Amino acid sequence: MSNFFAMGGYGLYVWGAYGVTFALLALEIILLLKRKHETKT
Amino acid sequence: MTAQSNRWFWFASPQTFFPLAATIARAAAVLAVLFGVAGLYVGLFVAPTDATQGEAYRIIFIHVPAAWMSMFLYVLMAFWAAIGLAMNTRLSALMARALAPTGALFTFIALWTGSFWGKPTWGTWWVWDARLTSELILLFLYFGFMALQASIDEPRRADRAGAVLALVGVVNVPIIYFSVQWWNTLHQGASVSLTKSPSMAATMLLGMLLMALSFWMYSIAVAMVRVRCLIREDHE
């Protein structure tokens, strides 16, 4: 398992790319749902 | 106007499109998750280690699909903006507005993941070469489109101004795409070509295509929810 997270020594780069990508997608979804909620009321 | 063309314009009205957008958003969201889980599984567990780049290459599974979406969404945004400009259909302009933030997001993701791929493989986070610079210009075009529309109070004028900017900026998309052929660059050539057989393992290609489908469905879902917000706000 720790092998998987190490990514052959490239862990920082691989997870830095994946982590920020999915964090930003999640942020867009959260902001959008908030906006949807606000426009309804 | 004939009955046939009336049917074409039926969903061009925001009011009739409003419930349809919710249905599309739900279906696309489900597909985005399914394709995303499958794509991440194939990309992170099934696809073999790259012979020259080791595990660092696995960034390809988000980098290339994000870069495709950044260009595709811009063309789509410009297309809707142009339709809105030509036909004065309200929904077209709203579609262009709905796509811009997601396009900007994927452009940023393409740049960010590219940077995190460039550092271990090229030895640098950033170079001012044609591919990277034109993609950065794409990000500024998205920001410019959003800022311009936000700065004009009268919606119709804002949409017309935005449409002109979006259409002029479309020139940048083929420049991004062909930049790796036109100029010397650190950036590698196209990963997938219609004319050549794929240069990578079948599972690598599969992972990339699944992630592309996931990002595509994500963009549809998000744009549909956003266009519903815009339709509501339009009537306030």
Contacts between the chains, C-beta under 8 A, distances in Angstrom:
chain1	res1	chain2	res2	distance
A	4	B	44	7.9
A	7	B	55	4.1
A	7	B	56	7.4
A	7	B	58	7.0
A	8	B	49	6.9
A	8	B	54	4.6
A	8	B	55	3.9
A	8	B	56	7.7
A	9	B	54	7.4
A	9	B	55	7.7
A	10	B	54	6.2
A	10	B	55	4.9
A	10	B	56	4.0
A	10	B	120	5.5
A	13	B	56	5.7
A	13	B	59	6.8
A	13	B	116	4.7
A	13	B	117	6.8
A	13	B	119	6.2
A	13	B	120	5.0
A	14	B	55	6.3
A	14	B	56	6.6
A	14	B	58	5.4
A	14	B	59	6.0
A	14	B	116	7.8
A	16	B	116	4.9
A	17	B	59	4.6
A	17	B	62	6.3
A	17	B	63	7.1
A	17	B	112	6.9
A	17	B	113	4.1
A	17	B	116	4.1
A	17	B	117	6.8
A	18	B	59	7.7
A	18	B	62	6.3
A	20	B	109	7.5
A	20	B	112	5.6
A	20	B	113	7.8
A	21	B	62	5.1
A	21	B	66	7.1
A	21	B	109	5.1
A	21	B	112	7.4
A	21	B	113	6.3
A	24	B	105	6.0
A	24	B	108	7.2
A	24	B	109	6.3
A	25	B	105	7.5
A	25	B	218	6.7
A	28	B	101	7.2
A	28	B	102	6.9
A	28	B	105	5.8
A	28	B	222	6.3
A	29	B	222	7.1
A	32	B	222	6.2
A	32	B	225	5.5
A	32	B	226	6.1
A	32	B	229	7.4
A	33	B	225	7.7
A	35	B	226	7.8
A	35	B	229	5.3
A	36	B	225	6.1
A	36	B	228	7.1
A	36	B	229	5.5
A	39	B	229	4.9
A	39	B	232	4.5
A	39	B	233	5.7
A	39	B	236	8.0
A	40	B	232	7.3
